[in-house]
Amino acid sequence: MLENLYLIHLDVRIWSGRRKLRPEDLHGIRLPEGTDKVASLGSKKVISPEELHIFSRLKNRAERACREVGVRFLGGVAVPKERFQEALVPIKKAKAQFNEETGKFLARYEQACDEWVRANPEWAEVLDRARVPKSYVSNALEFSYQVFQAQAVGGLDEESGSEFAKTVDSLPEQLFCEIATDAQVLWERIAAKEKVTQRAVAVVRRLHRKLQGLAMLDAGIGKSADWVGQGLDALPKTYLVAGNDLRAFCALVLVMQDKDALLRIAHGEEPERKVAGVPPSGDRELPLDADSSDSEPVQVPEDTETENDGPPLEKAVGWFF
């Protein structure tokens, strides 16, 4: 199994733009003796955080590219060989842009520090004293990655081999945890909707492809992928998903957000088929979350509305345990 997987380890370092806050920075405020034993003063921002946001976004973009096709393993992400390029291409793009943005940032570093001081004149002396050399910042910004394969080392103690085998055996459950987490994010975005676009369905299609690509980990993963595929096949491929189609879609997402339900499907248990117990959208109580950010497990763009033909009633059938 492991011979069919590549491990990608991202090593992205981003300067925090902060320095430790010291007692002398507090404009003469006297702290009780022994404060350092029970509390820390935190940090001070020596440059505008906006200057560094681009680096976090690029790191998140690379991590998301790995997560969409792989599963977390040994501190990295294990991706199937046949989908390796799908992850590698966006990683290379993110690295190239990261390096480009690093050059731009370093070129205006001193100017950015001066602008931050002018924006916070009451802290000017503290900020000037906390400024670090450009060379320090340059070393604190780095984007690299490694690709390798993992295998147990024979001839060592029995315990190490057992621990490695346990980690490998846990991969299917880890995969279902990740699928459930992403499905939960999607559910929170669609729960209060009366209709969704194909972009919401595309999230489930990506999760379906992730299951298919990692089916070599365990035979049950293929069963779960087939089950999700059947649910997707019943949905319209174009326009909005609404009415009974939406009920079927919600039923699918609701099961996918339950790791234990996915495991039961993987073990061959047939889910009970019944009309999906999803109340009409006007009666739903779960609120719509704010827009997704790069830090979320999946991106679910805002829906736009178009016309959609009314679906047949039989498409309201869902699956629940």
C-alpha positions as CSV (number, residue, x, y, z in Angstrom):
1,M,0.0,0.0,0.0
2,L,2.7,2.5,1.0
3,E,4.4,2.0,-2.3
4,N,1.4,3.7,-3.9
5,L,1.7,6.8,-1.8
6,Y,4.0,9.8,-1.9
7,L,4.4,11.9,1.3
8,I,4.6,15.6,0.9
9,H,6.0,17.6,3.8
10,L,5.5,21.4,3.6
11,D,8.0,23.5,5.5
12,V,6.8,27.1,5.4
13,R,8.2,29.6,7.9
14,I,6.6,33.0,8.2
15,W,8.0,35.9,10.3
16,S,5.5,36.8,13.0
17,G,6.2,40.6,12.8
18,R,6.3,40.6,16.6
19,R,8.8,41.0,19.4
20,K,8.5,40.2,23.1
21,L,6.9,43.0,25.1
22,R,9.2,44.1,27.9
23,P,8.5,46.1,31.1
24,E,10.5,49.1,29.9
25,D,8.1,49.3,26.9
26,L,5.2,50.1,29.2
27,H,5.9,53.8,29.6
28,G,7.0,53.7,33.2
29,I,4.2,51.4,34.5
30,R,5.6,49.5,37.5
31,L,4.7,45.8,37.6
32,P,4.4,43.9,40.9
33,E,7.6,42.1,41.9
34,G,7.6,38.5,40.7
35,T,5.2,39.2,37.8
36,D,7.4,37.2,35.4
37,K,6.8,34.1,37.5
38,V,3.1,34.0,37.0
39,A,2.4,36.0,33.8
40,S,4.0,37.1,30.5
41,L,3.6,40.5,28.9
42,G,2.9,39.1,25.5
43,S,4.2,40.7,22.3
44,K,4.3,43.9,20.4
45,K,3.7,44.2,16.7
46,V,6.7,45.9,15.1
47,I,5.1,46.1,11.6
48,S,1.5,46.1,10.3
49,P,0.1,42.6,10.2
50,E,-1.4,43.4,6.8
51,E,2.1,43.3,5.4
52,L,2.4,39.6,6.2
53,H,-1.1,38.3,5.4
54,I,-0.1,37.2,1.8
55,F,2.4,34.7,3.2
56,S,-0.2,33.0,5.3
57,R,-2.6,32.8,2.4
58,L,0.0,31.2,0.2
59,K,0.8,28.7,2.9
60,N,-2.8,27.8,3.3
61,R,-3.2,27.5,-0.5
62,A,-0.4,24.9,-0.6
63,E,-1.8,23.0,2.4
64,R,-5.3,22.9,0.8
65,A,-3.8,21.5,-2.4
66,C,-2.4,18.6,-0.4
67,R,-5.5,18.1,1.7
68,E,-7.8,17.9,-1.4
69,V,-6.1,14.7,-2.7
70,G,-4.3,13.3,0.4
71,V,-4.6,12.3,4.0
72,R,-2.4,13.5,6.9
73,F,0.3,11.0,7.7
74,L,3.6,11.2,9.7
75,G,3.6,15.0,9.9
76,G,2.9,15.5,6.2
77,V,0.3,14.5,3.7
78,A,0.1,11.1,1.9
79,V,-1.1,11.5,-1.6
80,P,-1.7,8.7,-4.2
81,K,0.9,8.5,-6.9
82,E,-1.6,9.0,-9.7
83,R,-2.8,12.3,-8.2
84,F,0.6,13.6,-7.1
85,Q,0.9,16.2,-9.8
86,E,-2.5,17.7,-8.8
87,A,-1.0,18.6,-5.5
88,L,2.5,19.4,-6.7
89,V,1.5,22.0,-9.4
90,P,-0.3,24.4,-7.0
91,I,2.5,23.9,-4.4
92,K,5.1,25.0,-6.9
93,K,3.0,28.0,-7.9
94,A,2.5,29.0,-4.2
95,K,6.3,28.7,-3.6
96,A,7.1,30.8,-6.6
97,Q,4.6,33.5,-5.5
98,F,5.9,33.3,-1.9
99,N,9.4,33.9,-3.1
100,E,8.2,36.8,-5.3
101,E,6.3,38.4,-2.4
102,T,9.2,37.9,-0.1
103,G,11.4,40.0,-2.5
104,K,8.8,42.7,-2.7
105,F,8.4,42.8,1.1
106,L,12.1,43.0,1.8
107,A,12.5,45.8,-0.7
108,R,10.1,48.0,1.2
109,Y,10.7,46.6,4.7
110,E,12.3,49.7,6.1
111,Q,9.5,51.9,4.6
112,A,6.8,49.6,6.0
113,C,8.4,49.8,9.5
114,D,8.5,53.7,9.2
115,E,4.9,53.7,8.2
116,W,3.9,51.6,11.2
117,V,5.8,54.0,13.5
118,R,4.0,57.0,12.0
119,A,0.7,55.2,12.5
120,N,1.4,54.7,16.1
121,P,3.4,57.8,17.3
122,E,2.8,57.1,21.0
123,W,4.8,53.9,20.6
124,A,7.4,55.3,18.2
125,E,10.4,54.9,20.6
126,V,9.4,51.3,21.5
127,L,8.9,50.3,17.9
128,D,12.1,51.8,16.7
129,R,14.0,50.0,19.4
130,A,12.3,46.7,18.5
131,R,13.0,46.9,14.8
132,V,15.0,43.9,13.5
133,P,17.5,43.8,10.6
134,K,16.3,43.0,7.2
135,S,18.6,39.9,7.1
136,Y,16.8,38.5,10.2
137,V,13.4,38.9,8.4
138,S,14.8,37.3,5.2
139,N,15.9,34.2,7.2
140,A,12.5,34.0,8.9
141,L,10.6,33.8,5.5
142,E,11.0,30.5,3.7
143,F,8.9,28.1,1.7
144,S,10.2,24.6,1.0
145,Y,8.8,21.1,0.6
146,Q,10.0,17.5,0.6
147,V,8.6,14.5,-1.2
148,F,9.4,11.0,0.0
149,Q,8.1,7.5,0.6
150,A,7.7,5.8,4.0
151,Q,8.4,2.3,5.0
152,A,9.1,0.4,8.2
153,V,12.7,-0.3,9.0
154,G,13.2,-4.0,9.7
155,G,15.5,-5.5,12.3
156,L,14.7,-2.9,15.0
157,D,12.8,-3.4,18.2
158,E,9.4,-4.8,18.0
159,E,7.8,-1.8,19.6
160,S,8.9,0.6,16.9
161,G,7.6,-1.6,14.2
162,S,4.3,-2.1,16.0
163,E,3.8,1.7,16.4
164,F,4.5,2.3,12.7
165,A,2.0,-0.4,11.7
166,K,-0.6,1.1,14.1
167,T,-0.1,4.5,12.4
168,V,-0.5,3.0,9.0
169,D,-3.6,1.1,10.0
170,S,-5.2,4.3,11.3
171,L,-5.1,6.0,7.9
172,P,-8.6,5.0,6.8
173,E,-10.1,6.4,10.0
174,Q,-8.0,9.6,9.6
175,L,-9.3,9.9,6.1
176,F,-12.9,9.6,7.3
177,C,-12.2,12.2,10.0
178,E,-11.0,14.7,7.3
179,I,-14.0,14.0,5.0
180,A,-16.4,14.5,7.9
181,T,-14.7,17.7,8.9
182,D,-14.9,19.2,5.4
183,A,-18.5,18.0,5.1
184,Q,-19.4,19.7,8.4
185,V,-18.0,23.0,7.1
186,L,-20.1,22.6,3.9
187,W,-23.2,21.8,6.0
188,E,-22.9,24.9,8.1
189,R,-22.8,26.9,4.8
190,I,-25.8,25.3,3.2
191,A,-28.1,24.5,6.1
192,A,-30.1,27.7,5.9
193,K,-30.2,27.8,2.1
194,E,-33.3,27.3,0.0
195,K,-31.1,26.6,-3.0
196,V,-27.4,26.1,-3.7
197,T,-25.3,26.2,-6.9
198,Q,-23.1,23.6,-8.4
199,R,-20.2,25.1,-6.6
200,A,-21.5,23.6,-3.3
201,V,-22.0,20.2,-5.0
202,A,-18.4,20.5,-6.4
203,V,-17.1,20.4,-2.8
204,V,-18.7,16.9,-2.4
205,R,-17.4,15.9,-5.8
206,R,-13.9,16.8,-4.6
207,L,-14.4,14.8,-1.4
208,H,-15.7,11.9,-3.5
209,R,-12.5,12.0,-5.7
210,K,-10.4,12.1,-2.6
211,L,-12.1,8.9,-1.4
212,Q,-11.6,7.2,-4.8
213,G,-7.9,8.2,-4.9
214,L,-7.2,6.7,-1.5
215,A,-9.3,3.6,-1.9
216,M,-6.1,1.5,-1.8
217,L,-5.8,2.2,1.9
218,D,-8.8,-0.1,2.7
219,A,-11.5,-1.9,0.8
220,G,-14.1,-0.1,2.8
221,I,-13.0,3.3,1.5
222,G,-14.1,2.1,-2.0
223,K,-17.5,1.2,-0.6
224,S,-17.9,4.6,0.9
225,A,-16.8,6.3,-2.3
226,D,-19.3,4.3,-4.3
227,W,-22.0,5.3,-1.9
228,V,-21.2,9.0,-2.2
229,G,-21.0,8.6,-5.9
230,Q,-24.5,7.2,-6.0
231,G,-25.8,10.2,-4.1
232,L,-24.0,12.5,-6.5
233,D,-25.4,10.7,-9.6
234,A,-28.9,11.5,-8.4
235,L,-28.3,15.2,-8.4
236,P,-28.6,17.6,-11.4
237,K,-25.3,18.4,-13.1
238,T,-26.1,22.0,-14.0
239,Y,-28.0,25.0,-12.6
240,L,-29.3,25.3,-9.0
241,V,-30.0,22.5,-6.6
242,A,-33.3,23.2,-5.0
243,G,-36.5,21.5,-3.7
244,N,-36.3,17.8,-3.4
245,D,-32.8,17.8,-5.0
246,L,-31.7,20.0,-2.2
247,R,-33.2,17.6,0.4
248,A,-31.3,14.7,-1.2
249,F,-28.1,16.8,-1.2
250,C,-28.5,17.8,2.4
251,A,-29.1,14.1,3.3
252,L,-25.9,13.2,1.6
253,V,-23.9,15.9,3.3
254,L,-25.4,15.1,6.7
255,V,-24.2,11.5,6.5
256,M,-20.8,12.5,5.2
257,Q,-20.2,14.8,8.2
258,D,-20.6,11.8,10.5
259,K,-17.3,9.9,10.7
260,D,-19.0,6.9,12.3
261,A,-21.6,6.7,9.6
262,L,-18.9,6.6,7.0
263,L,-17.1,3.9,8.9
264,R,-20.3,1.8,9.0
265,I,-20.8,2.2,5.3
266,A,-17.1,1.1,4.8
267,H,-17.9,-2.0,6.9
268,G,-20.7,-3.0,4.6
269,E,-23.7,-1.9,6.6
270,E,-26.5,-0.7,4.4
271,P,-27.9,2.6,5.5
272,E,-31.6,2.8,6.0
273,R,-33.3,4.4,3.0
274,K,-36.1,6.8,3.8
275,V,-37.3,10.3,2.9
276,A,-34.6,12.6,4.2
277,G,-35.5,14.0,7.5
278,V,-34.3,17.5,6.5
279,P,-37.0,20.1,7.4
280,P,-38.1,22.7,4.9
281,S,-35.5,25.5,4.7
282,G,-37.8,28.0,6.3
283,D,-37.9,25.8,9.5
284,R,-34.1,25.2,9.7
285,E,-32.5,26.6,12.8
286,L,-28.9,26.2,12.0
287,P,-27.5,29.6,10.8
288,L,-25.4,30.3,7.8
289,D,-21.8,30.9,8.8
290,A,-19.7,33.8,7.6
291,D,-17.7,33.5,4.4
292,S,-15.0,30.9,4.3
293,S,-11.4,31.9,4.8
294,D,-8.1,30.3,3.8
295,S,-7.9,28.7,7.2
296,E,-11.0,26.6,6.7
297,P,-10.8,23.0,5.7
298,V,-12.6,23.6,2.4
299,Q,-13.6,26.6,0.4
300,V,-17.3,27.0,-0.3
301,P,-17.9,30.1,-2.5
302,E,-21.0,32.2,-2.1
303,D,-23.9,30.9,-4.2
304,T,-25.5,32.9,-7.0
305,E,-29.0,32.2,-8.2
306,T,-30.3,31.0,-11.5
307,E,-33.3,29.1,-12.7
308,N,-33.7,25.4,-12.1
309,D,-36.4,23.0,-13.2
310,G,-38.4,21.3,-10.5
311,P,-36.9,17.8,-9.7
312,P,-38.9,14.6,-9.5
313,L,-40.1,13.6,-6.1
314,E,-38.1,10.4,-5.9
315,K,-34.9,12.4,-5.7
316,A,-35.9,13.4,-2.1
317,V,-34.9,10.0,-0.9
318,G,-31.9,10.2,1.4
319,W,-29.9,7.8,3.6
320,F,-29.7,7.9,7.4
321,F,-28.5,5.6,10.1
